[in-house]
Amino acid sequence: MPDGNIHLGHIVISSAGRDAGHTYVVVGWHKPQTLLVADGRGRKIAGPKRKNVKHVTRRSIANYVAQALNGGLRVTDEAIRQALAHIEDT
């Protein structure tokens, strides 16, 4: 249930809360204004964190993760970690 700006597979940075500055990948939607995000380490794909859309900043997109999520394929924590590591290196 995208809000128009953020879709599955987008890499976002938390801008509010205890985890401010932490980078996540959007893995789903909880409600129209609530994202489900994971980082593959502390927040695994099996137990994603809920974040309000207003409390994140969109950065880029993890192409492989986005294609897998949109295609209904299973995404692993390792794939999420690799996508985030690639973004943090650049």
Buried (B, 14 or more C-beta within 10 A) or exposed (E): EEEEEBBBBBBBBBBEEEBEEBBBBBBBBBEEEBBBBBBBEEBBBEEBBEBBBEBBEBEEBBEBBBBBBEEEEEBEBEBBBBBBEEBEEE
